Every structure is written in C-alpha cells, then in structure tokens.
Amino acid sequence: MELELRHLRVLCAIADAGSVGRAASELGYSQPAMSTQLRRIERYFGESLFDRGTTGVSLTPYGIEVVAQARDVLARAAAIGYRPAAEAARSRRTLRLAATNSPVLSGMVSRMRARLPDVSLSVSSVYASSRIVELLEEGAVDAAVAADYPGMELRHSDAVAHRGIVTEPTFVALPSRHRLGHRTQVPLAGLAEDAWFLTPDDGAGWPGVFYAACEAAGFSPVAVHEFLGDQAQLQRMIADGLGVSVVQPTLRPIPDVVIRPLIGTPLWCRYVLAWRRDTVAAEVVETLFHSAAAAYRQLVGQSPHLRKWAAGTWSGAGA
C-alpha cells in the first residue's frame, strides 16, 4: 500500500472523533470499511496507532507522533497555492479568538501573526469550554481553542465546526520530596491521601473525569482545593508541600517540583480548534490549525518528561 493524503485524513478523523464509527460517519464511509482502512494503514506503519476501548479509541504514543506529522502534511497540502496577501486584501478585519487554559496559545498567536500579518487578532481568555461554545454560537467570537475529553466530545450547532489539535495525557505535579517523587510513573491510587489542587468546572467534563478516574482507582480525594490562578503560583504551593495537582504534560517544573505520568494514563484531554463556518475562511482555519499544531510540537520538544513518555522509554512504575 502506498500512503496517500486520504489515509492521513482517515487517521486524523479517527483521532478527532475518538471513535472509528463516528469518523466513518463524518467521512461518508461505512464502519467496516473504515476499520479495514485503519488496519491497512497500521500494517503500513508496522504497529498499532490506536488503543481500542469500550468507549472508543485513543492514540498510542507512536500514534500521537504519526498523527501530528499527518496534520502537518495535510496543512501544507491545503496551503499549496494559497496567497496570504490576496486573502488579506479580501478580508481586512479583526479575527476574534477565545481560548481556554491551553499551552499552545502563545505560540499559536505568534505564528498566526507571522503568517497572516494583515489579519488583526483579538484574543480573549475564557476558561470554560461550554462558555466558549456559547460565544461562538452567539457570534461574539469567530474562532476558539477549547478542551474536551474522550467520550465527551465538544457539542455545538451546525453553525460551528471543530477539529482536534492534539489529545494529550494528563500528568501529575508533585513536590520533589514527595514519597513517590522518585518514581518514573505514579499510580493514581498512591495519591489517595494527598490534598489536590483542581481547576473548577469547565462545562465540558472536568473535573468529573478526574473524580471518575479516582473512583476507578478505588478512592475519593480526601481534600480538594479549587484553584484557577497562574501556574507559577500553583507550582510554588506544590513545592511547599501543600498538595499535588494534575497538570498539562508540557508544563515546565520549577525547582522542588517534579512532573510525572500516571500509570495506565487514566486521564486524557483534547485541545480543539473551533470556529464559525460563516465568518472564518478555510485558509484562515488551516493557518490557525497549523499554527497551533506547530506550537504544540515546540512544547513537546521542550518537555523531556513528555518526550520520554511518548517514546516509551520509562523503565517501569517502580524504577
């Protein structure tokens, strides 16, 4: 089999949908045909790209790498023949962008400004992804970076479209002197007696997915502190031994804090690019997406703990 763009679109559609069946519906395939196509693609790459579960599929560490590269190739293919100056001349206006707490925002915006210098960006910080959807539906913003969770995909009307940027594992931040701080991976159940810092309800499934993972691990957190502040302040409190927190895997730890993956990867988060179909041109969508994906790849390059996890080089939970 020769790898073609349509095969890359299949991989990205399955990754975005979190389900072979939903991806088949979106692309106009039958589910058996999509499953057969996926098996052929995985044979081409020589190993599984997705883990299959009862609620859908999730990317393997190798799959994360392949899909990131596939998105890059598709974005570059879509940009062939695109003339930024001509597009800017047709649409000289402000693009209103909302974003939840996402590490890709800064790099995404800087790349967007470099690639479309004639498009003015207005950026608003909006924590709750449910509120972001409302703003898109109301026409108050044009595009957004939101979050959702496997099996709890972002819901919106046909006036809005969305596309997954990346689905990433959720790690945990601990004081370096924590009893489990020396381990390369941490069992969630091993943190049953710790106090937790958690961000508030985002209207998209958090913190429900966290409590569900704790319940599956056999415990209920003994103490939870709701926290929505800057990451530096959060890390200082963790360094002082006041609690632990689930964090984005690209977070850079300060001294006296360590960031570790959770054994079995019980928590995942997907960052999503969403936009209004009637106000954002296809070329602008591609530039937004490509900018976000490139920003995330740069963050991965700066996160040794995430690179090690993705490469599968962790030596074991007790190492």
N, C-alpha and C positions, 0 to 999 in steps of 0.2 A: 504494500500500500504506500502511495506517495502522499505525504502530508500536504493538505490544501487548506486555504483560508476557511472553507466551510467546516473543516474538522476543528479548527481553533474556535470558531463561533459556537460549535456544539459544546466544547469544554467550558467556555465562558458562560454559556446559557445555563448549563447544569450547575456550575459554581454559584451563579447569581440566584438561581431558583432554589438551590438546596435540595432538589428532587429531580430525578430523571423524568418522571411523569409530567411535572409542571414545565420543565424545559421543553419536552416534546410538544406540549400544547402550544407553548409560545412560538416555537419554530415551525409548527404545522406538520410534525411527524407523529406517527403512532408511537406508543411507548415501547413496543417490541423492537421497532426499527431503530429508535434512539438507543436502546440498550445494546443492540447489535453493533451500532456505530461506535458506542463507547468502548465496547470490548475490543474492536479492531484498533481503535486509537491507543488503548492501553497496551495492546500487543506491540504496536509500533514503538512505544516508549520503553517497553520491556518491564514495566511494573505498574501496579495499581496507582491511579491518580486520586481515587476517591475511596473513603471508608464508607461502607454501606451500613445503615442502621434502620431501626424500625420506623423512625420519623423522617428519614430521608438520607442524604449523603453529605459528607463533609470532605474537604480536601485533605489528602495526606501531606506530610511535609514536602515530599517531592512534587506533589500536585500543586502546592502553593507556588513553587518555583516555576513550574511549567505554565500555569495559568497566568502568572504575572508577565512572563515573556510573550504568551499568546496575545494578551491585551495590548502589549507594546506593538507587536507586529500588526494587529488589526487597526490600531490607531494610526500607525504610519501608513498603512494601505489606504485608509479612509482619507488621509490628508493629501494623497497624491493629486496634484493639480489644483490644490486649494490656494487661493490668493488672499492672504490676510488683508492687504491694502484695499482690494476691491470689496471685500466683505465689510471692512470698517467704513468705507465710503457709503455703503448701502445702509449701514446701521450705526450711526454715531450717537450712542446713548449710554446710560449707566446700567450695568448689569447688577441687579440687587441679589446678593448672595448671603444666605444664612448658613450657620454652621454650628453643630453641637461640639462637645469637647473632643476634637479629633486632632491627632498629632500631625495629620497631613496638611492642615490648613495653611500654615505659614509658607511651606514650600510650594504648595499648590498656587497660592495667590502670587508669589513672586514669579513663578514660571508663567502663569497666565498673563501677567503684565508684560513680560518679555515677549511672549508670542503674539499677543494681541494688544499692542501699545495704544491703539486708538479706541479700545473699549475701556471705559471707566468702571472700576469695581467699587461697589458699596457693600461692605461686609458687616453683618450683624451676628453677635454671639447669642444663640438660642439653645439652652440646654436640652429641653425636652423634644425628642423627635416627633412626638404627637403634635406639639405646637408648630413645629416646622412644617408638617403636612398641612395644618390649618392655614398657615401663612401662604403656602403655595396655592392651596385651593382658593383662597381669597384674592389672589393676585397681588399680595403685599410684597412678595419676593419672587424672583424669576428662577432661581436655582438654589440648591442647598446641599450640604453634606450632613446626612443623618445617620442614625445607627439602628440596627435591628439584630435579631438573634435567630439561630437555626430553628425552623419550625414556627417562627413568629415574624414572618416577612412583613415589610412595611405595607400598610394598606392606604389606598388613595383612590380617587376617581380617575376616569379616563382622561381628564384634563391634565393629569400629571403622569410623568413617566419616571422610572428609576432604573439604575444599573449599579450592580455591586462593584465597589472599588477593590476591597480586599476583605476576606474573612480571616480573622486572626485569633489565636488562642489568648486566653486571659491568664496572666501570670500573677504572682503574689509578691508583695514587698514586705520584707521582714527586717527587724534590727539585726545587724551583723552578729550580735552576741546572742541572738535567739537560739534556743535549744536545737532547732532544725536548720539554722543558718549555714551549717557546714555541708548540708546535703545538696546534691545537684538537682534533685527534683523533690518536691514536698507533697506529702499526702494531705488532701484537704481535711480528712478526719483528724490528722495530727494537730490541727489548729482549732480544735473544738473548744478549748478552754481560753483562747485568746480573745481580746477585745478587737472589734473590727471597725474600721472607718469605711463607710459606704456612701456613695453618691445617692441622691434621692431618686424617686420615681421619675423615669423618663418617658412614661406613657407608651413605651414600645416593648416592655417586657422586663426591664430592670427596676428594682432588684429581685423580682420574682424568680428569675432564672438562677440567681445566686442562692436564694433560700431553697429552691428545689434541689440544687446540687448538694447543699448541706444536708438536706433530708435524705437524699440518696446515699450520702456518706455516713448516715446514722447519727446525726446530731443537729441541734439547733443552737445558733450562736448565743453565748451567754451575755454578751454586751455588744451593742451596735451604736456607733456614733455617726450621725448623718453629717456628711462633710461635702461642701461644694465651694472649695477655695482654690488657691493656686497650688500647683504640685510641689513647689519648693517648701511651702508651709506644711503640707501633708507629710513630706519626707522627713522634715525636721521632727515632727511629732513621732513618727515611726522610729527614727534614730534614737529618740529619747526613751524608747520602750513603752510608749503609751498605747500601742496597738499595732495591728497589721492591716494590710489592705490589698484587695485585688487591684491590679493596675494593667495598663496597656504594656505589651511586651517590648515596645520601643522606648519606654521611659528610661532615662539615664539616671542611675542611682547616685546619690550624694554619698560622701564618706559616712560610714557606720550604717548604711542601708544596703541590703542585697536583694536582688530580684531573681526569683526562681519560677520555673514552670511547675504546674500542678500535675502530679502523677495521673495519667489517664486522660488529661486535658478535658475536664468536665465542663469547662466554660469557654464559649466562643462568642465573639462579637463581629458583626459585619458592618463596615462603613459603606454607605450608599450615596451615590450621586443622584439627586432627584431634580427635576426641572419641569417647568410648564411647557407643554407642547406648543402652545400658541405664541410664545414670546421668545423662545431661545432657539436659534438656528442650529441645524445639525452640526455645522462646522464648529460652532462655539461649544456645543456639547462635547464633541470629540476633543477639543482643546482642553476643556475643563477636566475631562476624564483622564486624558493623557498626562496632564499636569499633576493631578492627584496621584496617579499610579507611580509616576516618576518620583514624586516627593516621598511616597512610602518606601520605594526601593532604596532611596538615600537613607532613610531612617533605619531600615534593616541593616544597611552597611555600617551604621554607627552603633549597632546593638549586638555586641558579641554574644550575650546570653540568648538572644533570639536566633542568631545565625547558628549557634551550636545546637539549639533545639531543632531547627529546621533541617540541619544536616544529619540529625540522628546520632550525634556523637556523644550524647550523655551516657556515662558509664553505668548508670543504674541508680535506683532510688536511694540505696544505702551508701553510695560512694562518698 
